[in-house]
């Protein structure tokens, strides 16, 4: 009888795992030293929420109307939420987008990846890159070759970015300036369950994407003033709980530089960047050796 019961329990557990992806949570830390961040999170490729990095930022006071005042004529792209049948991106000015934001439609257009420093450099005076993320080896590449990897994101409730892993195998930090954002993250070893980003992880179609049932999400909600570290090659999808703005940047440090090089080498369009970054990595490693 006991053996039969164990078999029933195992069968129920298996069916549960086949239909409901498993979840874990992200550590929340404050007063974290650089050494502990590197040892516990960066070197091991583990995400973490840092709760006290933006306390002194003037950027915490940014509003949509303030962005209009500073760069209302700048052109941006906005894209519909993943669940909307029309996935077409929309080009508009910051001013036009903020007007839309006051009464969004069912597309829930999300202002994504606005490289604001070219349109309004003075916004950079309102924050500083946290010390945890300053060891960016990509900064050793000349500005003429190096891409701008810092952006503003802004969107209404229920807007969000589709499932993806970050460009060029870089790591990222994402500082939530206002509002709250839900994240579902998946480590690199689960890439085989991600279907190249076609899954909506907040509402997965397991008939269409059955292997996604084996994925184990690492979940969190990042609130105003908090900053999430996203390690290289982690897949993730986001959803705004309410209207919110975030500042995010990608970087290539000692832990992900080889993976960045591997990605760049396979992209002919980035050949010049690859050669320059490879040179920068070699110089850094020679200095570290000594």
Secondary structure, DSSP 8 states (H G I E B T S, - for coil): -HHHHHHHHHHHHHHHHHHS-EEEE-EEESS--HHHHIIIIITTT--EEESSSSTT-GGGG--HHHHHHHHTT-EEEEE--TTSS----EEEEHHHHHHHHTT--TT--EEEEE-HHHH-GGGGGG----GGG---GGGGS-TTTS---EEEEEE-TT----SEE-GGG-EEEEEEEES-EEEEEE-GGGGGGSGGGT--TTS--TTTSGGGGG-EEEEEEE-TT-EEEE-TT-EEEEEESSSEEEEEEEE--TTTHHHHHHHHHT-GGGHHHHHHHHHHHHHHHHHHH-
